[in-house]
Amino acid sequence: MWARKRIDISWLDLAKAAGFLARSTPKMRPSSACNWPAVEATYCLSVRTALDLWLTAKGFARGSEILFSAITIADMVRIAEQHSLTAVPIDFNVALQPDVQQLKRLVTPRTKAIVLAHLFGSVIPMQTMDEISLFAEQNDLVIFEDCAQGFQGIRYCGHDGSDAVAFSFGPIKTATALGGAILQVRDPDVRAAVRTIQAAWPQQSRWSFAKRVARYSLLKLLGYRLSFRILTFLWSRCGRDIDQQLGSMAKNFGGQSLFEGLRKRPSAPQLHLLNRRVSRFDSQQQKQKLSMGLRFAHQIGNPCLLACSNSERRNFWVLAVRSQQPRQLVATLRRAGFDATQRSSLGVVDAPDGFSPAVQARNFMDEIVFLPLYPEMPLAEVKRMAGIVRKVEDTQDSPRFMPRPLRPKSSASVADEAVDAAMR
Ligand SMILES: Cc1ncc(COP(=O)(O)O)c(C=O)c1O
């Protein structure tokens, strides 16, 4: 069985993390830890911490409205609510990007900010970002760009019009540091306020970072085919749901209350690991993953099945497809040895009174299936997986997704051309 996700960290990085823990590593200031080109970067414990810090520093009045990409993790909305703000969902258009026209209609005199999430390992097309950014500027709104899923090294450091940009290095993210985030804040006063607030928080203990290193080393081990097969067998024998077990193991702040977990400064070993991951970012591996994903997109026969298929920049952090029969697709893929799932930590933001629900986003979440994809998978296996998706989706009577005409080229040459364009 190909596990749905492999933790993106090498055994050498994990050994280094243990080394950082063992040595009395020199202290690093959270504002100067990483080799990151954006001078205004601040390093914090997570993207959720970054949002919490930024909202505290901004100090929006109670009852202000914050527009959110309709699909995000529930904690992001909880954080806004903790600041007595109202989250309003921005629905998606048919290309599964934020619907800019709807966004414009959502603005009221109480609207203060827009939180835009780049989803499924793809960045919102720059044309859309430009349009939203211009609109925000004209309406005195600020943008928080949630790049938790979109780290691609220095290829993308955020949009120029965003007031804040945050990248996650959480346990299941690209180039994970088992935790940590980079927050860029454009306004120097807000940046200084963010740093002052964070400096007053307690520090993450070395012990809690050590537990993380141990937990995720175990999860990495379980990502291998043989160990994953044994584990699946044992868990099913005990009547346990593998989805649930893996979900709870991968939880970032397991055991603590959300705000107790979030409001901490990263420990020195955490910052050293983050520094190592960012400064040694493997763009070759990134390119390989991109090429595999694009080949897959071609092989399924209808690239529109891919989530956010019109993105110009993507990293295939996850491989997500839209299916008309998601349950059947998951079952067929699992029987064939691919650990596909519909489960994710993402959800749809509920509309407050007086706003319309995000219908497209909800439909989309019902259709989505996540598939395994990582450089260790042989191309023949990716092709076999694509064949299964193609077969299941072809059996539908009334396809809802318009097939895009495919060029009569091999998937390899299509992928190579697209990778070159995307990495430029
Ligand atoms: C869209 C999105 N936003 C925010 C987050 C939170 O990131 P972190 O775990 O660094 O707080 C996630 C985590 O998966 C996410 O997917």
The ligand as a Tripos MOL2 file, in Angstrom:
@<TRIPOS>MOLECULE
LIG
   16    16     1     0     0
SMALL
NO_CHARGES

@<TRIPOS>ATOM
      1 C1         -5.0080   26.3520    4.7700 C.3       1 LIG1
      2 C2         -4.2860   26.2170    6.0710 C.ar      1 LIG1
      3 N1         -4.1620   27.2900    6.8700 N.ar      1 LIG1
      4 C3         -3.5120   27.2340    8.0480 C.ar      1 LIG1
      5 C4         -2.9660   26.0540    8.4880 C.ar      1 LIG1
      6 C5         -2.2910   26.0180    9.8230 C.3       1 LIG1
      7 O1         -0.8900   25.8480    9.7100 O.3       1 LIG1
      8 P1         -0.0760   25.5960   11.0410 P.3       1 LIG1
      9 O2         -0.1830   24.1460   11.3550 O.co2     1 LIG1
     10 O3          1.3210   26.0250   10.7340 O.co2     1 LIG1
     11 O4         -0.7080   26.4280   12.0700 O.co2     1 LIG1
     12 C6         -3.0840   24.8980    7.7170 C.ar      1 LIG1
     13 C7         -2.5410   23.6260    8.1950 C.2       1 LIG1
     14 O5         -2.7300   22.5890    7.6300 O.2       1 LIG1
     15 C8         -3.7510   24.9850    6.4650 C.ar      1 LIG1
     16 O6         -3.8800   23.9080    5.6900 O.3       1 LIG1
@<TRIPOS>BOND
     1     1     2 1
     2     2     3 ar
     3     2    15 ar
     4     3     4 ar
     5     4     5 ar
     6     5     6 1
     7     5    12 ar
     8     6     7 1
     9     7     8 1
    10     8     9 2
    11     8    10 1
    12     8    11 1
    13    12    13 1
    14    12    15 ar
    15    13    14 2
    16    15    16 1
@<TRIPOS>SUBSTRUCTURE
     1 LIG1         1 GROUP 0 **** ****
